[in-house]
Amino acid sequence: MTKTLITGCSGLIGSALVEHLFNSGHSIQCLQRNKNSKNNGFWKTARLQTSHKTPFDTVIHLAGENVAQGRWSKVKKEKILQSRVSGTRELVDYISHLPQKPSTFLCASAAGYYGNRGAEIVDEKSSPGEGFLAEVCREWEKETERLPAMGIRVVNLRFGMVLSPDGGALHKVVPPFRAGLGGVIGNGEQYISWISIRDICEIVSFILARPHIRGPVNVVSPVQTTNRELSKTLGKILDKPVIFRIPAFAARIIFGRMADEMLLTSTRVTPAMLLKEGYAFRDQSLETVLRFCTGKEL
């Protein structure tokens, strides 16, 4: 039985992965955060059962401040950055003191690593972009660089927008569309790199079964779409007209600094590593995924 430690177990990805991996035969331990991290450390590592000779075979690190909740004030941006940088650093410190190290460390990252690239197609070998989210991803991944020297395989999972029936970005988008108020944001030509929650679970299992895969992996669908295509498809599924358009300036007024990097930015990412390794994506149709997420399956 594979012993797996997961952070962010209660999050959108974490909760789905816990169920998936448990059903696949993993023994799961969830690492919780301290509420007062300044005084007591970031993680409640004292609660972990580490009496075994090999306490964990695998660590899957997903935890981080929600980037889509609340406006990006100076304080919020610092929380977003430090929850990932300081949290990962302390977790790596903890692992460094274990007498028996895990073999694999999967660390979340994001397609935001590439920044605003317009229609340019980027893969794992592409350079990092500019902007706050790109900086967060670079610093987040940097904190895992000590692990290979400990003999630990590191995979940086650069997630696209997660499509799930249980929450995430789509959960906030659907209500206005149901009310007939949904529309295209900006010029609608910005690319969105997305991935279904079903594929995320399968991809993690796929990577765990292939120890030669390491480094950055783009966890995105091979089918890229634009904001306009996403809006039109969602309107079709919900049988609602998509006649509104939210201009860029209005998005900035409503969402603040977040708008430029999450709603108006264009990132066209391809999953080159997964395609090279022969992963067969379960969800390659945007309409099929959106129907699954909205309960409108044919």
N, C-alpha and C positions, 0 to 999 in steps of 0.2 A: 504493500500500500504506500502510495506517495504521500509524504507529509508536506503540506503546503501552508505557508503563512501569507495572509493577505491583509493589506491595509486598504481602507476605503470600502469595507465590506457592505456598508449600508447605502453606498452610492448607486447610481444607475447601472454602471458597468459591474461594480463589485457584487451587488446582490444577484445579478444574473450569472456571474461567474461562479459564485459560491455554490449555487444550485447545480450548475452544469458540471463543475469539477467534482462535487460530492457524488453526483449520480454516475460519474465516470470512475469512481473508486478512490478519490483523494480523501485524505484525512485533513480537515480544514481547521486552522486556527486563525481567528481574526485579531489583529493588533489594533487596539483602541488608542485614540489621542487623549492626552491630558487636557483638561479644560484650562488649566493655568500653566501653560507651557513654559513661561518665563522662569518659574520657580521650581517646577518639578520635572522638567524635561518634556520633550514633545510627545513621547510615547509611553504607554503603560507597560513597559517591557517586563516589569517585575511580576506581572500576572501571567506571563507566558509559561507554559509547561516545557521546561528545557532539561528535564532529567534524563532524557534519552541520549544515547551516545551521539546520534545524529538528530538534533531537534527538528530540522527542516531540510527537506530535499530541495524545495523551491520557495522563493519569495516573489510575490506579485505585489508591487507597490503602486497603488492607484490613488492614494489620498491627496487631496489638495483643495484649497479654498475654491468655491464655486465662482467661476469667472463671469457667468451670465446672470448672477443674482446681485442686484443693486448697482448703483452708478459707480463709476471708477473714480472715486475720490483718491487723494494721495494716500490716505490710510488704507482704503480698499486695495489699491494696487500693491502696497507693501505687504498686506496679508496674502494676496495671491502669490507674490514672489516668494516670501519667506516660508509659507506653508509647504512649498515644493522644495526650495533650496535647503532650508534648515531642517525640514522634516526628513529629507533624503539623507542629508549629512549625518544626522543622529542615528538613522537606521543603519547606515553603512558602518558607523562607529560601533554600534551594537554587534553587528555581524563580525566585525574584525576581532572582537574579543571572544567569540565562540570557539571552543576547542575543535569542533568539527563544523566546517563551513557548508552552507548549501551549495549545490552544484550550479544552480541557475537563479538569476535575478532578472525578472521582467519588470521594467519601470515604465510607467505611463509617460507619454509626452503628447505632442499634438501636431497636426498639420500646420498649425500656426507658426511652426519653426521656419517655414519658407517665406512668410510674410506675403505682402501683396505683389503678385507676379503677373497679373493680367491674364492673358491667354497662354502664357508660357507653360509647357508641361514640365513638371519637376518630378524627380525621383530621389531615391535615398542618397545618390551621389551629388545632388545639387547643393549649392551653397546656402547658408542660412540667410533669411531675409532681414528686414529692418522693422522696427516697431517694438512696442512693449511685449506683446505675446511672443514674438520671435526671441526677444531677450530672455524671457522667462523660460522658454523651452531650451535655449542654449545653456543657461545656468543650471537648469534641472538635470539635463543629460550629463553635464560636466561633473556633477556630484557622484555619478556612478563610475567614474574613470579609475577609482582606486581598486575596484573589485576584481578586475582581471588579474592583477598582481597577487591576489589571494587564491587564484585558481577558480574563480567563479565566472561562469558565462553570463554576459550582460546582453539583454535585448531591450532597445528603446522603442516602445510602441507609439508611433506617431499617429494617434487617432484622428480621423475626420469627424464631421458632425454625426453624432450617434442618433440613429432613427430607431425608436423603441415605442411600444404601446404604453410603457410604464412611466414616461416622463422625458426629460431632456428638452432640447430646443423645440422639437415638434409640439410638445405639450403646451408651449406658450404661443405657438403659431396657430394651432387649430381653432381655438375659440373665436377669434375675430373672423376667420374664414367661415365658420359655421353660421356666424351672424351676418354673413354677406358683406363683411368689411375688409376682407383680406385683399392683398394687392402686392404688386411688384415693388421692391425697395430699390431706390436709386434708378439707374438706367436698366437694371435687370440683367445686365450682361456679365456680372461678376460670377465667377465659377465657384461652386460649392462642392467640396470633396466630402462625401458621406459614406457611412457604413452602417449596416443593420446590426442590431444587437445579437441576432442569431449568428451572423458571420463572425462577430467578435469572439464569441464563445468557441466556435469551431477553430478560428485562427489561433487562439491561445493554445488549444490542445494540439494543433498542427505543429506549432513552434516547439512546444515541450517535447514532442516526440522526435524532434530533429535537432540533436545537440550541436550540429555544425552551423545552425543559423545563429548569428550573433550580430550585434551592432544595431543600427537603425532599421526599422521595418515600418513601412507605410501601411497602416491599417485603414484602408479606404477601398471603396468599390472601384473596379476598373472602368465603370461607367460614370464619367463626370457629367455634371449638369450645371445649368446656370440658375440664378435666382428666378428668372422669368419662367423657365421650364418647370422648376419646382412649384412655383405659384400656380401656374396654369394646370399642372397635373393635380395638385391638391384641390383646386376649385372644381375640376372635372369629377373627382372622386366624391366630393361632398355635394355635388350638384349645385354649386354656387358660382355666380358670375365673378370673374376677376376683372373688375373695371377700375379699381383704385390704383393709384401709384403714390408711394411715399417718397417725395423728393429727398435727395441726400441731405439738404439743410434741415428738413423736418426731422429726419432720423437722428441727426446730431442734437437737435433740441430735445427730443424725447429721450434718447439713450445716452447722451453725453459722449465722452471719449470712447466708450465701448463701440459706438456705431461704426467708426472708421475701420476698426480692426476685426469686428465680428460680423457686421452686416453689409458693409460696402466694399470690403476687401475681396480680392479675387485670387483664389489659390486652386490651381488645377493640378492635383497630385495623382500620380499613377503608382499602383502597388507593384513596382518592378520586382522586388525581392520575392513576394508571394507568387507572382506569375512565373518567375524563373524556377521556383521550387515546385511548381505544379499544383498549387492550391486551387481547388475548384470552388469558386464562390457560389454560395447558395442563393443569394439575392443579387441579381444583376439587372433587374427591372425596377426602376424608380416607382412606377405605378403599383407594381406588386407589393413592394415594401410599404408604401404609403397606405395601401388598402389594409395590409396586415396591422399597421400601427393605429389606424382609425376604425378598425372593426368593420370595414367595408369590403371584405374579401368576396370575390365572385364565387 
